[in-house]
Amino acid sequence: MRYVVLNLAALSALAIGALGHAVALLSPENAFFLALFGMALYTGSQLAAREGMTVGEALASLLRPASYPTRRAGQVAYLGATALGAVALVQIAASAA
């Protein structure tokens, strides 16, 4: 249950950062921080779920579908969220410059 709460908090931070910037409710700096925080929180919760592994093994397992409880769906969800977060960060950073 703890990971569900962390994942929802990460998704909320990422969505608020991206949408807040898109509709001009947040400054680019605040939107960038929220999106980066959401990505870091989501990756942290994925790494915390692999608590029996070393850091190197845990980072490598993020790319293997067998390491997720839901196999391919969990991996696609993580990689998709990370990719969308990266796109949002690039767009926010470009508008701030």
Biopython code that builds the backbone (N, CA, C, O; Angstrom):
import numpy as np
from Bio.PDB.StructureBuilder import StructureBuilder

atoms = [
    (1, "MET", "N", (0.816, -1.196, 0.000)),
    (1, "MET", "CA", (0.000, 0.000, 0.000)),
    (1, "MET", "C", (0.864, 1.267, 0.000)),
    (1, "MET", "O", (0.501, 2.297, -0.568)),
    (2, "ARG", "N", (2.019, 1.147, 0.658)),
    (2, "ARG", "CA", (2.914, 2.299, 0.734)),
    (2, "ARG", "C", (3.362, 2.733, -0.657)),
    (2, "ARG", "O", (3.463, 3.928, -0.937)),
    (3, "TYR", "N", (3.628, 1.764, -1.527)),
    (3, "TYR", "CA", (4.101, 2.095, -2.872)),
    (3, "TYR", "C", (2.991, 2.689, -3.726)),
    (3, "TYR", "O", (3.252, 3.505, -4.610)),
    (4, "VAL", "N", (1.765, 2.287, -3.466)),
    (4, "VAL", "CA", (0.637, 2.882, -4.192)),
    (4, "VAL", "C", (0.526, 4.365, -3.851)),
    (4, "VAL", "O", (0.321, 5.198, -4.734)),
    (5, "VAL", "N", (0.662, 4.686, -2.573)),
    (5, "VAL", "CA", (0.590, 6.086, -2.141)),
    (5, "VAL", "C", (1.741, 6.891, -2.740)),
    (5, "VAL", "O", (1.540, 8.009, -3.215)),
    (6, "LEU", "N", (2.951, 6.320, -2.718)),
    (6, "LEU", "CA", (4.104, 7.019, -3.301)),
    (6, "LEU", "C", (3.925, 7.228, -4.799)),
    (6, "LEU", "O", (4.235, 8.300, -5.319)),
    (7, "ASN", "N", (3.430, 6.218, -5.488)),
    (7, "ASN", "CA", (3.227, 6.343, -6.932)),
    (7, "ASN", "C", (2.149, 7.373, -7.252)),
    (7, "ASN", "O", (2.285, 8.125, -8.217)),
    (8, "LEU", "N", (1.081, 7.419, -6.460)),
    (8, "LEU", "CA", (0.037, 8.423, -6.682)),
    (8, "LEU", "C", (0.553, 9.832, -6.399)),
    (8, "LEU", "O", (0.210, 10.774, -7.114)),
    (9, "ALA", "N", (1.373, 9.980, -5.364)),
    (9, "ALA", "CA", (1.951, 11.290, -5.063)),
    (9, "ALA", "C", (2.886, 11.737, -6.186)),
    (9, "ALA", "O", (2.892, 12.906, -6.570)),
    (10, "ALA", "N", (3.674, 10.798, -6.708)),
    (10, "ALA", "CA", (4.579, 11.125, -7.806)),
    (10, "ALA", "C", (3.806, 11.514, -9.056)),
    (10, "ALA", "O", (4.146, 12.490, -9.725)),
    (11, "LEU", "N", (2.771, 10.752, -9.368)),
    (11, "LEU", "CA", (1.957, 11.063, -10.543)),
    (11, "LEU", "C", (1.276, 12.417, -10.387)),
    (11, "LEU", "O", (1.194, 13.186, -11.345)),
    (12, "SER", "N", (0.792, 12.708, -9.191)),
    (12, "SER", "CA", (0.148, 14.002, -8.943)),
    (12, "SER", "C", (1.123, 15.155, -9.119)),
    (12, "SER", "O", (0.791, 16.163, -9.743)),
    (13, "ALA", "N", (2.332, 15.011, -8.570)),
    (13, "ALA", "CA", (3.330, 16.076, -8.704)),
    (13, "ALA", "C", (3.706, 16.284, -10.166)),
    (13, "ALA", "O", (3.850, 17.420, -10.619)),
    (14, "LEU", "N", (3.864, 15.195, -10.898)),
    (14, "LEU", "CA", (4.213, 15.292, -12.312)),
    (14, "LEU", "C", (3.093, 15.954, -13.109)),
    (14, "LEU", "O", (3.349, 16.818, -13.948)),
    (15, "ALA", "N", (1.864, 15.551, -12.848)),
    (15, "ALA", "CA", (0.717, 16.115, -13.570)),
    (15, "ALA", "C", (0.507, 17.588, -13.222)),
    (15, "ALA", "O", (0.252, 18.403, -14.109)),
    (16, "ILE", "N", (0.611, 17.932, -11.944)),
    (16, "ILE", "CA", (0.422, 19.329, -11.539)),
    (16, "ILE", "C", (1.503, 20.204, -12.160)),
    (16, "ILE", "O", (1.219, 21.312, -12.613)),
    (17, "GLY", "N", (2.759, 19.706, -12.184)),
    (17, "GLY", "CA", (3.837, 20.481, -12.788)),
    (17, "GLY", "C", (3.623, 20.706, -14.273)),
    (17, "GLY", "O", (3.777, 21.825, -14.764)),
    (18, "ALA", "N", (3.267, 19.646, -14.992)),
    (18, "ALA", "CA", (3.088, 19.765, -16.440)),
    (18, "ALA", "C", (1.846, 20.575, -16.787)),
    (18, "ALA", "O", (1.905, 21.465, -17.635)),
    (19, "LEU", "N", (0.736, 20.278, -16.147)),
    (19, "LEU", "CA", (-0.507, 20.994, -16.453)),
    (19, "LEU", "C", (-0.479, 22.435, -15.945)),
    (19, "LEU", "O", (-0.988, 23.342, -16.604)),
    (20, "GLY", "N", (0.116, 22.636, -14.778)),
    (20, "GLY", "CA", (0.226, 23.994, -14.254)),
    (20, "GLY", "C", (1.041, 24.891, -15.154)),
    (20, "GLY", "O", (0.739, 26.074, -15.309)),
    (21, "HIS", "N", (2.075, 24.326, -15.746)),
    (21, "HIS", "CA", (2.877, 25.105, -16.694)),
    (21, "HIS", "C", (2.115, 25.330, -18.000)),
    (21, "HIS", "O", (2.169, 26.414, -18.581)),
    (22, "ALA", "N", (1.403, 24.293, -18.456)),
    (22, "ALA", "CA", (0.688, 24.393, -19.736)),
    (22, "ALA", "C", (-0.400, 25.458, -19.706)),
    (22, "ALA", "O", (-0.632, 26.129, -20.712)),
    (23, "VAL", "N", (-1.063, 25.622, -18.581)),
    (23, "VAL", "CA", (-2.142, 26.613, -18.501)),
    (23, "VAL", "C", (-1.679, 27.894, -17.809)),
    (23, "VAL", "O", (-2.499, 28.735, -17.439)),
    (24, "ALA", "N", (-0.382, 28.037, -17.637)),
    (24, "ALA", "CA", (0.254, 29.249, -17.100)),
    (24, "ALA", "C", (-0.167, 29.576, -15.669)),
    (24, "ALA", "O", (-0.264, 30.747, -15.302)),
    (25, "LEU", "N", (-0.417, 28.543, -14.859)),
    (25, "LEU", "CA", (-0.701, 28.779, -13.439)),
    (25, "LEU", "C", (0.565, 28.707, -12.584)),
    (25, "LEU", "O", (0.600, 29.222, -11.467)),
    (26, "LEU", "N", (1.606, 28.060, -13.123)),
    (26, "LEU", "CA", (2.865, 27.940, -12.406)),
    (26, "LEU", "C", (3.980, 28.585, -13.219)),
    (26, "LEU", "O", (3.971, 28.553, -14.450)),
    (27, "SER", "N", (4.929, 29.163, -12.517)),
    (27, "SER", "CA", (6.105, 29.681, -13.215)),
    (27, "SER", "C", (6.918, 28.489, -13.728)),
    (27, "SER", "O", (6.807, 27.391, -13.183)),
    (28, "PRO", "N", (7.722, 28.688, -14.753)),
    (28, "PRO", "CA", (8.524, 27.576, -15.280)),
    (28, "PRO", "C", (9.421, 26.929, -14.220)),
    (28, "PRO", "O", (9.622, 25.715, -14.234)),
    (29, "GLU", "N", (9.952, 27.727, -13.313)),
    (29, "GLU", "CA", (10.829, 27.185, -12.279)),
    (29, "GLU", "C", (10.067, 26.250, -11.345)),
    (29, "GLU", "O", (10.555, 25.168, -11.018)),
    (30, "ASN", "N", (8.881, 26.658, -10.915)),
    (30, "ASN", "CA", (8.078, 25.816, -10.030)),
    (30, "ASN", "C", (7.578, 24.562, -10.740)),
    (30, "ASN", "O", (7.553, 23.480, -10.154)),
    (31, "ALA", "N", (7.183, 24.709, -11.989)),
    (31, "ALA", "CA", (6.719, 23.551, -12.756)),
    (31, "ALA", "C", (7.859, 22.558, -12.971)),
    (31, "ALA", "O", (7.655, 21.347, -12.884)),
    (32, "PHE", "N", (9.048, 23.065, -13.248)),
    (32, "PHE", "CA", (10.213, 22.196, -13.433)),
    (32, "PHE", "C", (10.500, 21.433, -12.153)),
    (32, "PHE", "O", (10.742, 20.227, -12.194)),
    (33, "PHE", "N", (10.476, 22.123, -11.008)),
    (33, "PHE", "CA", (10.725, 21.464, -9.733)),
    (33, "PHE", "C", (9.688, 20.381, -9.462)),
    (33, "PHE", "O", (10.052, 19.279, -9.053)),
    (34, "LEU", "N", (8.411, 20.665, -9.680)),
    (34, "LEU", "CA", (7.375, 19.664, -9.430)),
    (34, "LEU", "C", (7.514, 18.455, -10.348)),
    (34, "LEU", "O", (7.359, 17.320, -9.898)),
    (35, "ALA", "N", (7.800, 18.676, -11.608)),
    (35, "ALA", "CA", (7.961, 17.555, -12.535)),
    (35, "ALA", "C", (9.190, 16.724, -12.173)),
    (35, "ALA", "O", (9.131, 15.495, -12.200)),
    (36, "LEU", "N", (10.288, 17.372, -11.839)),
    (36, "LEU", "CA", (11.497, 16.659, -11.441)),
    (36, "LEU", "C", (11.267, 15.903, -10.136)),
    (36, "LEU", "O", (11.726, 14.770, -9.990)),
    (37, "PHE", "N", (10.565, 16.511, -9.191)),
    (37, "PHE", "CA", (10.241, 15.853, -7.929)),
    (37, "PHE", "C", (9.384, 14.609, -8.179)),
    (37, "PHE", "O", (9.619, 13.561, -7.579)),
    (38, "GLY", "N", (8.402, 14.727, -9.058)),
    (38, "GLY", "CA", (7.552, 13.580, -9.374)),
    (38, "GLY", "C", (8.337, 12.437, -9.976)),
    (38, "GLY", "O", (8.121, 11.281, -9.611)),
    (39, "MET", "N", (9.249, 12.736, -10.895)),
    (39, "MET", "CA", (10.072, 11.687, -11.497)),
    (39, "MET", "C", (10.993, 11.044, -10.462)),
    (39, "MET", "O", (11.153, 9.823, -10.449)),
    (40, "ALA", "N", (11.594, 11.851, -9.602)),
    (40, "ALA", "CA", (12.492, 11.316, -8.575)),
    (40, "ALA", "C", (11.734, 10.460, -7.570)),
    (40, "ALA", "O", (12.226, 9.414, -7.146)),
    (41, "LEU", "N", (10.538, 10.898, -7.187)),
    (41, "LEU", "CA", (9.736, 10.137, -6.235)),
    (41, "LEU", "C", (9.296, 8.812, -6.833)),
    (41, "LEU", "O", (9.319, 7.789, -6.148)),
    (42, "TYR", "N", (8.899, 8.812, -8.090)),
    (42, "TYR", "CA", (8.455, 7.581, -8.746)),
    (42, "TYR", "C", (9.616, 6.595, -8.899)),
    (42, "TYR", "O", (9.458, 5.401, -8.644)),
    (43, "THR", "N", (10.775, 7.093, -9.314)),
    (43, "THR", "CA", (11.940, 6.221, -9.431)),
    (43, "THR", "C", (12.362, 5.716, -8.058)),
    (43, "THR", "O", (12.734, 4.551, -7.913)),
    (44, "GLY", "N", (12.308, 6.574, -7.060)),
    (44, "GLY", "CA", (12.642, 6.147, -5.696)),
    (44, "GLY", "C", (11.730, 5.060, -5.173)),
    (44, "GLY", "O", (12.191, 4.130, -4.511)),
    (45, "SER", "N", (10.447, 5.159, -5.456)),
    (45, "SER", "CA", (9.527, 4.121, -4.997)),
    (45, "SER", "C", (9.773, 2.809, -5.734)),
    (45, "SER", "O", (9.619, 1.735, -5.154)),
    (46, "GLN", "N", (10.155, 2.889, -7.011)),
    (46, "GLN", "CA", (10.490, 1.669, -7.761)),
    (46, "GLN", "C", (11.756, 1.022, -7.191)),
    (46, "GLN", "O", (11.835, -0.203, -7.094)),
    (47, "LEU", "N", (12.735, 1.832, -6.819)),
    (47, "LEU", "CA", (13.961, 1.293, -6.232)),
    (47, "LEU", "C", (13.711, 0.748, -4.830)),
    (47, "LEU", "O", (14.299, -0.264, -4.448)),
    (48, "ALA", "N", (12.855, 1.401, -4.066)),
    (48, "ALA", "CA", (12.547, 0.926, -2.717)),
    (48, "ALA", "C", (11.829, -0.414, -2.752)),
    (48, "ALA", "O", (11.966, -1.209, -1.821)),
    (49, "ALA", "N", (11.071, -0.679, -3.802)),
    (49, "ALA", "CA", (10.392, -1.963, -3.926)),
    (49, "ALA", "C", (11.381, -3.100, -4.159)),
    (49, "ALA", "O", (11.032, -4.270, -4.006)),
    (50, "ARG", "N", (12.607, -2.762, -4.527)),
    (50, "ARG", "CA", (13.643, -3.764, -4.763)),
    (50, "ARG", "C", (14.664, -3.729, -3.626)),
    (50, "ARG", "O", (15.870, -3.696, -3.873)),
    (51, "GLU", "N", (14.188, -3.736, -2.392)),
    (51, "GLU", "CA", (15.050, -3.505, -1.240)),
    (51, "GLU", "C", (16.051, -4.615, -0.975)),
    (51, "GLU", "O", (17.018, -4.382, -0.250)),
    (52, "GLY", "N", (15.872, -5.806, -1.520)),
    (52, "GLY", "CA", (16.828, -6.887, -1.287)),
    (52, "GLY", "C", (18.007, -6.865, -2.243)),
    (52, "GLY", "O", (18.884, -7.724, -2.149)),
    (53, "MET", "N", (18.052, -5.913, -3.154)),
    (53, "MET", "CA", (19.110, -5.850, -4.174)),
    (53, "MET", "C", (20.097, -4.737, -3.855)),
    (53, "MET", "O", (19.810, -3.818, -3.088)),
    (54, "THR", "N", (21.278, -4.850, -4.475)),
    (54, "THR", "CA", (22.213, -3.731, -4.385)),
    (54, "THR", "C", (21.690, -2.613, -5.296)),
    (54, "THR", "O", (20.775, -2.826, -6.091)),
    (55, "VAL", "N", (22.272, -1.441, -5.171)),
    (55, "VAL", "CA", (21.806, -0.310, -5.978)),
    (55, "VAL", "C", (21.991, -0.588, -7.466)),
    (55, "VAL", "O", (21.105, -0.282, -8.263)),
    (56, "GLY", "N", (23.115, -1.156, -7.846)),
    (56, "GLY", "CA", (23.367, -1.472, -9.248)),
    (56, "GLY", "C", (22.372, -2.483, -9.803)),
    (56, "GLY", "O", (21.866, -2.326, -10.914)),
    (57, "GLU", "N", (22.095, -3.531, -9.012)),
    (57, "GLU", "CA", (21.113, -4.531, -9.441)),
    (57, "GLU", "C", (19.724, -3.922, -9.550)),
    (57, "GLU", "O", (18.982, -4.221, -10.485)),
    (58, "ALA", "N", (19.371, -3.061, -8.588)),
    (58, "ALA", "CA", (18.047, -2.434, -8.608)),
    (58, "ALA", "C", (17.888, -1.517, -9.818)),
    (58, "ALA", "O", (16.839, -1.514, -10.461)),
    (59, "LEU", "N", (18.923, -0.740, -10.131)),
    (59, "LEU", "CA", (18.850, 0.131, -11.307)),
    (59, "LEU", "C", (18.749, -0.682, -12.589)),
    (59, "LEU", "O", (17.997, -0.320, -13.494)),
    (60, "ALA", "N", (19.501, -1.780, -12.677)),
    (60, "ALA", "CA", (19.448, -2.624, -13.871)),
    (60, "ALA", "C", (18.093, -3.319, -13.985)),
    (60, "ALA", "O", (17.607, -3.548, -15.093)),
    (61, "SER", "N", (17.486, -3.653, -12.862)),
    (61, "SER", "CA", (16.203, -4.374, -12.905)),
    (61, "SER", "C", (15.054, -3.476, -13.366)),
    (61, "SER", "O", (13.997, -3.982, -13.744)),
    (62, "LEU", "N", (15.239, -2.161, -13.343)),
    (62, "LEU", "CA", (14.184, -1.272, -13.826)),
    (62, "LEU", "C", (13.913, -1.475, -15.309)),
    (62, "LEU", "O", (12.838, -1.127, -15.796)),
    (63, "LEU", "N", (14.876, -2.035, -16.030)),
    (63, "LEU", "CA", (14.716, -2.247, -17.469)),
    (63, "LEU", "C", (14.281, -3.665, -17.817)),
    (63, "LEU", "O", (14.063, -3.968, -18.990)),
    (64, "ARG", "N", (14.148, -4.552, -16.804)),
    (64, "ARG", "CA", (13.733, -5.937, -17.054)),
    (64, "ARG", "C", (12.275, -6.127, -16.640)),
    (64, "ARG", "O", (11.928, -5.866, -15.488)),
    (65, "PRO", "N", (11.421, -6.573, -17.551)),
    (65, "PRO", "CA", (10.002, -6.729, -17.219)),
    (65, "PRO", "C", (9.748, -7.772, -16.129)),
    (65, "PRO", "O", (8.759, -7.661, -15.405)),
    (66, "ALA", "N", (10.597, -8.764, -15.996)),
    (66, "ALA", "CA", (10.378, -9.815, -15.003)),
    (66, "ALA", "C", (10.507, -9.291, -13.574)),
    (66, "ALA", "O", (10.046, -9.947, -12.639)),
    (67, "SER", "N", (11.120, -8.135, -13.387)),
    (67, "SER", "CA", (11.315, -7.601, -12.043)),
    (67, "SER", "C", (10.096, -6.837, -11.525)),
    (67, "SER", "O", (10.081, -6.414, -10.370)),
    (68, "TYR", "N", (9.076, -6.655, -12.365)),
    (68, "TYR", "CA", (7.866, -5.948, -11.958)),
    (68, "TYR", "C", (6.785, -6.957, -11.600)),
    (68, "TYR", "O", (6.694, -8.007, -12.236)),
    (69, "PRO", "N", (5.964, -6.664, -10.596)),
    (69, "PRO", "CA", (4.906, -7.602, -10.222)),
    (69, "PRO", "C", (3.923, -7.873, -11.365)),
    (69, "PRO", "O", (3.400, -8.981, -11.483)),
    (70, "THR", "N", (3.675, -6.876, -12.193)),
    (70, "THR", "CA", (2.725, -7.048, -13.293)),
    (70, "THR", "C", (3.449, -7.255, -14.617)),
    (70, "THR", "O", (2.870, -7.056, -15.685)),
    (71, "ARG", "N", (4.702, -7.649, -14.545)),
    (71, "ARG", "CA", (5.537, -7.919, -15.714)),
    (71, "ARG", "C", (5.595, -6.745, -16.683)),
    (71, "ARG", "O", (6.051, -5.663, -16.314)),
    (72, "ARG", "N", (5.151, -6.939, -17.883)),
    (72, "ARG", "CA", (5.314, -5.935, -18.940)),
    (72, "ARG", "C", (4.556, -4.647, -18.635)),
    (72, "ARG", "O", (5.053, -3.559, -18.928)),
    (73, "ALA", "N", (3.370, -4.750, -18.056)),
    (73, "ALA", "CA", (2.575, -3.547, -17.781)),
    (73, "ALA", "C", (3.282, -2.630, -16.794)),
    (73, "ALA", "O", (3.263, -1.411, -16.967)),
    (74, "GLY", "N", (3.898, -3.187, -15.769)),
    (74, "GLY", "CA", (4.622, -2.373, -14.802)),
    (74, "GLY", "C", (5.823, -1.687, -15.411)),
    (74, "GLY", "O", (6.106, -0.525, -15.117)),
    (75, "GLN", "N", (6.532, -2.417, -16.268)),
    (75, "GLN", "CA", (7.697, -1.829, -16.916)),
    (75, "GLN", "C", (7.279, -0.728, -17.878)),
    (75, "GLN", "O", (7.903, 0.333, -17.910)),
    (76, "VAL", "N", (6.240, -0.960, -18.658)),
    (76, "VAL", "CA", (5.774, 0.048, -19.611)),
    (76, "VAL", "C", (5.275, 1.283, -18.865)),
    (76, "VAL", "O", (5.505, 2.409, -19.309)),
    (77, "ALA", "N", (4.595, 1.083, -17.736)),
    (77, "ALA", "CA", (4.112, 2.215, -16.946)),
    (77, "ALA", "C", (5.278, 3.048, -16.434)),
    (77, "ALA", "O", (5.238, 4.277, -16.496)),
    (78, "TYR", "N", (6.317, 2.389, -15.928)),
    (78, "TYR", "CA", (7.465, 3.128, -15.420)),
    (78, "TYR", "C", (8.192, 3.866, -16.546)),
    (78, "TYR", "O", (8.468, 5.060, -16.432)),
    (79, "LEU", "N", (8.499, 3.157, -17.623)),
    (79, "LEU", "CA", (9.227, 3.784, -18.717)),
    (79, "LEU", "C", (8.397, 4.873, -19.389)),
    (79, "LEU", "O", (8.943, 5.898, -19.798)),
    (80, "GLY", "N", (7.099, 4.670, -19.506)),
    (80, "GLY", "CA", (6.228, 5.694, -20.091)),
    (80, "GLY", "C", (6.163, 6.944, -19.236)),
    (80, "GLY", "O", (6.241, 8.060, -19.752)),
    (81, "ALA", "N", (6.019, 6.762, -17.926)),
    (81, "ALA", "CA", (5.970, 7.917, -17.022)),
    (81, "ALA", "C", (7.295, 8.673, -17.035)),
    (81, "ALA", "O", (7.313, 9.904, -17.003)),
    (82, "THR", "N", (8.387, 7.943, -17.081)),
    (82, "THR", "CA", (9.696, 8.592, -17.131)),
    (82, "THR", "C", (9.884, 9.360, -18.437)),
    (82, "THR", "O", (10.415, 10.470, -18.438)),
    (83, "ALA", "N", (9.454, 8.773, -19.536)),
    (83, "ALA", "CA", (9.578, 9.452, -20.831)),
    (83, "ALA", "C", (8.708, 10.698, -20.892)),
    (83, "ALA", "O", (9.158, 11.746, -21.355)),
    (84, "LEU", "N", (7.469, 10.595, -20.431)),
    (84, "LEU", "CA", (6.589, 11.768, -20.419)),
    (84, "LEU", "C", (7.112, 12.847, -19.482)),
    (84, "LEU", "O", (7.018, 14.038, -19.780)),
    (85, "GLY", "N", (7.665, 12.425, -18.349)),
    (85, "GLY", "CA", (8.264, 13.401, -17.435)),
    (85, "GLY", "C", (9.451, 14.100, -18.054)),
    (85, "GLY", "O", (9.633, 15.305, -17.876)),
    (86, "ALA", "N", (10.269, 13.344, -18.787)),
    (86, "ALA", "CA", (11.421, 13.946, -19.449)),
    (86, "ALA", "C", (10.986, 14.944, -20.517)),
    (86, "ALA", "O", (11.593, 16.006, -20.657)),
    (87, "VAL", "N", (9.943, 14.613, -21.266)),
    (87, "VAL", "CA", (9.425, 15.536, -22.275)),
    (87, "VAL", "C", (8.915, 16.807, -21.612)),
    (87, "VAL", "O", (9.173, 17.912, -22.087)),
    (88, "ALA", "N", (8.181, 16.640, -20.497)),
    (88, "ALA", "CA", (7.672, 17.818, -19.779)),
    (88, "ALA", "C", (8.821, 18.668, -19.253)),
    (88, "ALA", "O", (8.758, 19.896, -19.322)),
    (89, "LEU", "N", (9.866, 18.041, -18.730)),
    (89, "LEU", "CA", (11.006, 18.798, -18.216)),
    (89, "LEU", "C", (11.707, 19.576, -19.325)),
    (89, "LEU", "O", (12.103, 20.725, -19.124)),
    (90, "VAL", "N", (11.860, 18.959, -20.486)),
    (90, "VAL", "CA", (12.517, 19.647, -21.612)),
    (90, "VAL", "C", (11.680, 20.837, -22.073)),
    (90, "VAL", "O", (12.224, 21.909, -22.340)),
    (91, "GLN", "N", (10.370, 20.660, -22.168)),
    (91, "GLN", "CA", (9.498, 21.759, -22.591)),
    (91, "GLN", "C", (9.500, 22.899, -21.579)),
    (91, "GLN", "O", (9.526, 24.070, -21.959)),
    (92, "ILE", "N", (9.472, 22.564, -20.308)),
    (92, "ILE", "CA", (9.475, 23.591, -19.273)),
    (92, "ILE", "C", (10.810, 24.327, -19.274)),
    (92, "ILE", "O", (10.848, 25.554, -19.185)),
    (93, "ALA", "N", (11.899, 23.577, -19.375)),
    (93, "ALA", "CA", (13.231, 24.210, -19.385)),
    (93, "ALA", "C", (13.401, 25.103, -20.623)),
    (93, "ALA", "O", (14.014, 26.167, -20.539)),
    (94, "ALA", "N", (12.867, 24.678, -21.751)),
    (94, "ALA", "CA", (12.983, 25.478, -22.965)),
    (94, "ALA", "C", (12.193, 26.781, -22.847)),
    (94, "ALA", "O", (12.624, 27.818, -23.351)),
    (95, "SER", "N", (11.054, 26.729, -22.191)),
    (95, "SER", "CA", (10.267, 27.948, -22.055)),
    (95, "SER", "C", (10.852, 28.895, -21.009)),
    (95, "SER", "O", (10.594, 30.097, -21.055)),
    (96, "ALA", "N", (11.631, 28.373, -20.075)),
    (96, "ALA", "CA", (12.247, 29.219, -19.061)),
    (96, "ALA", "C", (13.463, 29.953, -19.594)),
    (96, "ALA", "O", (13.836, 31.007, -19.080)),
    (97, "ALA", "N", (14.076, 29.398, -20.621)),
    (97, "ALA", "CA", (15.323, 29.983, -21.150)),
    (97, "ALA", "C", (15.052, 31.180, -22.030)),
    (97, "ALA", "O", (15.988, 31.786, -22.553)),
]
sb = StructureBuilder()
sb.init_structure("model")
sb.init_model(0)
sb.init_chain("A")
sb.init_seg("    ")
for serial, (resi, resn, name, xyz) in enumerate(atoms, 1):
    if name == "N":
        sb.init_residue(resn, " ", resi, " ")
    sb.init_atom(name, np.array(xyz, "f"), 0.0, 1.0, " ", f" {name:<3s}", serial, name[0])
structure = sb.get_structure()
